Amino acid sequence: MGKGNIIWLGAVIGFSALLVWLLQDVMPFWMLSIILLLLGGLLGNLQRKFNKDT
């Protein structure tokens, strides 16, 4: 695993934890799960786009 991948992984986990912590009282858990899945797909596509150059 490259250094860039570890940074991306840390950023995604940190942002997801922050999002769940902020929204846990506002939304039901199933809705948070769907949002996190969509966010993971979006960030995965962004990472693939940025890493295509190297």
KOLSEDREN-152428 format. One record per residue: x, y, z negated of N, C-alpha, C in turn; chain; residue in three letters; residue number from 1. Coordinates in nm, 2 decimals, m for minus. Atoms other than C-alpha are relative to their C-alpha. Example, Ala and Ser with C-alpha at 12.3 -4.5 7.8 and 13.67 -1.06 7.14 Angstrom:
<drentors>
n_u->0.09 n_v->m0.12 n_w->0.00 ca_u->1.23 ca_v->m0.45 ca_w->m0.78 c_u->0.09 c_v->0.12 c_w->0.00 ch->A aa->ALA i->1
n_u->m0.09 n_v->m0.11 n_w->0.00 ca_u->1.37 ca_v->m0.11 ca_w->m0.71 c_u->m0.08 c_v->0.11 c_w->m0.08 ch->A aa->SER i->2
</drentors>
This chain:
<drentors>
n_u->0.08 n_v->m0.12 n_w->0.00 ca_u->0.00 ca_v->0.00 ca_w->0.00 c_u->0.09 c_v->0.12 c_w->0.00 ch->A aa->MET i->1
n_u->m0.08 n_v->m0.12 n_w->0.00 ca_u->0.15 ca_v->0.33 ca_w->0.10 c_u->m0.04 c_v->0.11 c_w->m0.10 ch->A aa->GLY i->2
n_u->0.03 n_v->m0.11 n_w->0.10 ca_u->0.17 ca_v->0.64 ca_w->m0.11 c_u->m0.12 c_v->0.08 c_w->0.03 ch->A aa->LYS i->3
n_u->0.12 n_v->m0.08 n_w->m0.04 ca_u->m0.09 ca_v->0.82 ca_w->0.09 c_u->m0.13 c_v->m0.07 c_w->m0.03 ch->A aa->GLY i->4
n_u->0.12 n_v->0.08 n_w->0.03 ca_u->m0.34 ca_v->0.53 ca_w->0.04 c_u->m0.03 c_v->0.01 c_w->m0.15 ch->A aa->ASN i->5
n_u->0.02 n_v->0.00 n_w->0.15 ca_u->m0.29 ca_v->0.54 ca_w->m0.34 c_u->m0.06 c_v->0.14 c_w->m0.04 ch->A aa->ILE i->6
n_u->0.05 n_v->m0.14 n_w->0.03 ca_u->m0.35 ca_v->0.92 ca_w->m0.34 c_u->m0.15 c_v->0.01 c_w->0.04 ch->A aa->ILE i->7
n_u->0.14 n_v->0.00 n_w->m0.04 ca_u->m0.67 ca_v->0.87 ca_w->m0.14 c_u->m0.09 c_v->m0.08 c_w->m0.09 ch->A aa->TRP i->8
n_u->0.08 n_v->0.09 n_w->0.09 ca_u->m0.79 ca_v->0.59 ca_w->m0.37 c_u->m0.02 c_v->0.07 c_w->m0.13 ch->A aa->LEU i->9
n_u->0.01 n_v->m0.08 n_w->0.13 ca_u->m0.72 ca_v->0.80 ca_w->m0.68 c_u->m0.10 c_v->0.11 c_w->0.02 ch->A aa->GLY i->10
n_u->0.09 n_v->m0.12 n_w->m0.02 ca_u->m0.91 ca_v->1.10 ca_w->m0.53 c_u->m0.14 c_v->m0.05 c_w->0.01 ch->A aa->ALA i->11
n_u->0.14 n_v->0.06 n_w->m0.02 ca_u->m1.21 ca_v->0.88 ca_w->m0.43 c_u->m0.05 c_v->m0.04 c_w->m0.14 ch->A aa->VAL i->12
n_u->0.05 n_v->0.05 n_w->0.13 ca_u->m1.23 ca_v->0.71 ca_w->m0.77 c_u->m0.03 c_v->0.12 c_w->m0.10 ch->A aa->ILE i->13
n_u->0.02 n_v->m0.11 n_w->0.09 ca_u->m1.19 ca_v->1.04 ca_w->m0.96 c_u->m0.12 c_v->0.08 c_w->0.04 ch->A aa->GLY i->14
n_u->0.12 n_v->m0.07 n_w->m0.04 ca_u->m1.45 ca_v->1.22 ca_w->m0.75 c_u->m0.13 c_v->m0.08 c_w->m0.03 ch->A aa->PHE i->15
n_u->0.12 n_v->0.08 n_w->0.03 ca_u->m1.69 ca_v->0.93 ca_w->m0.78 c_u->m0.04 c_v->0.00 c_w->m0.15 ch->A aa->SER i->16
n_u->0.02 n_v->0.00 n_w->0.15 ca_u->m1.65 ca_v->0.92 ca_w->m1.16 c_u->m0.06 c_v->0.13 c_w->m0.04 ch->A aa->ALA i->17
n_u->0.05 n_v->m0.13 n_w->0.03 ca_u->m1.71 ca_v->1.29 ca_w->m1.18 c_u->m0.14 c_v->0.02 c_w->0.05 ch->A aa->LEU i->18
n_u->0.14 n_v->m0.01 n_w->m0.05 ca_u->m2.02 ca_v->1.27 ca_w->m0.96 c_u->m0.10 c_v->m0.08 c_w->m0.08 ch->A aa->LEU i->19
n_u->0.09 n_v->0.08 n_w->0.09 ca_u->m2.17 ca_v->0.99 ca_w->m1.17 c_u->m0.02 c_v->0.06 c_w->m0.13 ch->A aa->VAL i->20
n_u->0.01 n_v->m0.06 n_w->0.13 ca_u->m2.09 ca_v->1.17 ca_w->m1.49 c_u->m0.09 c_v->0.12 c_w->0.00 ch->A aa->TRP i->21
n_u->0.09 n_v->m0.12 n_w->m0.01 ca_u->m2.26 ca_v->1.49 ca_w->m1.37 c_u->m0.14 c_v->m0.03 c_w->0.03 ch->A aa->LEU i->22
n_u->0.13 n_v->0.03 n_w->m0.04 ca_u->m2.56 ca_v->1.33 ca_w->m1.22 c_u->m0.07 c_v->m0.11 c_w->m0.07 ch->A aa->LEU i->23
n_u->0.06 n_v->0.12 n_w->0.06 ca_u->m2.63 ca_v->1.04 ca_w->m1.45 c_u->m0.14 c_v->0.03 c_w->m0.07 ch->A aa->GLN i->24
n_u->0.13 n_v->m0.03 n_w->0.07 ca_u->m2.91 ca_v->1.22 ca_w->m1.64 c_u->m0.11 c_v->0.05 c_w->0.10 ch->A aa->ASP i->25
n_u->0.09 n_v->m0.06 n_w->m0.09 ca_u->m3.07 ca_v->1.37 ca_w->m1.33 c_u->m0.06 c_v->m0.10 c_w->0.10 ch->A aa->VAL i->26
n_u->0.05 n_v->0.10 n_w->m0.10 ca_u->m3.10 ca_v->1.07 ca_w->m1.09 c_u->0.00 c_v->m0.14 c_w->m0.06 ch->A aa->MET i->27
n_u->0.00 n_v->0.14 n_w->0.04 ca_u->m3.18 ca_v->0.70 ca_w->m1.14 c_u->0.13 c_v->m0.07 c_w->0.06 ch->A aa->PRO i->28
n_u->m0.12 n_v->0.06 n_w->m0.04 ca_u->m2.89 ca_v->0.46 ca_w->m1.10 c_u->0.01 c_v->m0.05 c_w->0.14 ch->A aa->PHE i->29
n_u->0.00 n_v->0.05 n_w->m0.14 ca_u->m3.00 ca_v->0.31 ca_w->m0.77 c_u->0.03 c_v->0.11 c_w->0.10 ch->A aa->TRP i->30
n_u->m0.02 n_v->m0.12 n_w->m0.09 ca_u->m3.00 ca_v->0.66 ca_w->m0.61 c_u->0.15 c_v->0.04 c_w->0.00 ch->A aa->MET i->31
n_u->m0.14 n_v->m0.03 n_w->0.01 ca_u->m2.65 ca_v->0.72 ca_w->m0.74 c_u->0.08 c_v->m0.10 c_w->0.07 ch->A aa->LEU i->32
n_u->m0.07 n_v->0.10 n_w->m0.07 ca_u->m2.54 ca_v->0.39 ca_w->m0.60 c_u->0.00 c_v->0.02 c_w->0.15 ch->A aa->SER i->33
n_u->0.01 n_v->m0.03 n_w->m0.15 ca_u->m2.66 ca_v->0.48 ca_w->m0.25 c_u->0.08 c_v->0.12 c_w->0.03 ch->A aa->ILE i->34
n_u->m0.09 n_v->m0.12 n_w->m0.03 ca_u->m2.49 ca_v->0.82 ca_w->m0.27 c_u->0.14 c_v->m0.03 c_w->0.00 ch->A aa->ILE i->35
n_u->m0.15 n_v->0.04 n_w->0.00 ca_u->m2.16 ca_v->0.66 ca_w->m0.37 c_u->0.03 c_v->m0.08 c_w->0.12 ch->A aa->LEU i->36
n_u->m0.03 n_v->0.08 n_w->m0.12 ca_u->m2.19 ca_v->0.41 ca_w->m0.09 c_u->0.02 c_v->0.09 c_w->0.12 ch->A aa->LEU i->37
n_u->m0.01 n_v->m0.09 n_w->m0.11 ca_u->m2.25 ca_v->0.69 ca_w->0.16 c_u->0.13 c_v->0.08 c_w->m0.01 ch->A aa->LEU i->38
n_u->m0.13 n_v->m0.08 n_w->0.02 ca_u->m1.96 ca_v->0.90 ca_w->0.01 c_u->0.12 c_v->m0.09 c_w->0.03 ch->A aa->LEU i->39
n_u->m0.11 n_v->0.09 n_w->m0.03 ca_u->m1.73 ca_v->0.60 ca_w->0.03 c_u->0.02 c_v->m0.02 c_w->0.15 ch->A aa->GLY i->40
n_u->m0.01 n_v->0.01 n_w->m0.15 ca_u->m1.81 ca_v->0.55 ca_w->0.40 c_u->0.05 c_v->0.12 c_w->0.07 ch->A aa->GLY i->41
n_u->m0.05 n_v->m0.12 n_w->m0.05 ca_u->m1.76 ca_v->0.91 ca_w->0.47 c_u->0.15 c_v->0.03 c_w->m0.02 ch->A aa->LEU i->42
n_u->m0.14 n_v->m0.02 n_w->0.03 ca_u->m1.43 ca_v->0.93 ca_w->0.30 c_u->0.09 c_v->m0.10 c_w->0.06 ch->A aa->LEU i->43
n_u->m0.07 n_v->0.10 n_w->m0.07 ca_u->m1.32 ca_v->0.61 ca_w->0.46 c_u->0.02 c_v->0.04 c_w->0.14 ch->A aa->GLY i->44
n_u->m0.01 n_v->m0.04 n_w->m0.13 ca_u->m1.39 ca_v->0.75 ca_w->0.80 c_u->0.10 c_v->0.12 c_w->0.01 ch->A aa->ASN i->45
n_u->m0.10 n_v->m0.11 n_w->0.00 ca_u->m1.20 ca_v->1.07 ca_w->0.71 c_u->0.14 c_v->m0.05 c_w->m0.01 ch->A aa->LEU i->46
n_u->m0.14 n_v->0.06 n_w->0.02 ca_u->m0.90 ca_v->0.87 ca_w->0.59 c_u->0.05 c_v->m0.06 c_w->0.13 ch->A aa->GLN i->47
n_u->m0.04 n_v->0.07 n_w->m0.12 ca_u->m0.90 ca_v->0.67 ca_w->0.91 c_u->0.04 c_v->0.11 c_w->0.11 ch->A aa->ARG i->48
n_u->m0.03 n_v->m0.10 n_w->m0.10 ca_u->m0.91 ca_v->0.99 ca_w->1.12 c_u->0.13 c_v->0.07 c_w->m0.03 ch->A aa->LYS i->49
n_u->m0.13 n_v->m0.06 n_w->0.04 ca_u->m0.62 ca_v->1.15 ca_w->0.92 c_u->0.12 c_v->m0.09 c_w->0.02 ch->A aa->PHE i->50
n_u->m0.11 n_v->0.09 n_w->m0.01 ca_u->m0.41 ca_v->0.84 ca_w->0.93 c_u->0.03 c_v->m0.05 c_w->0.14 ch->A aa->ASN i->51
n_u->m0.01 n_v->0.04 n_w->m0.14 ca_u->m0.46 ca_v->0.78 ca_w->1.30 c_u->0.13 c_v->0.06 c_w->0.07 ch->A aa->LYS i->52
n_u->m0.12 n_v->m0.08 n_w->m0.06 ca_u->m0.18 ca_v->1.04 ca_w->1.38 c_u->0.13 c_v->m0.07 c_w->m0.03 ch->A aa->ASP i->53
n_u->m0.13 n_v->0.05 n_w->0.04 ca_u->0.09 ca_v->0.85 ca_w->1.19 c_u->0.02 c_v->m0.14 c_w->0.06 ch->A aa->THR i->54
</drentors>
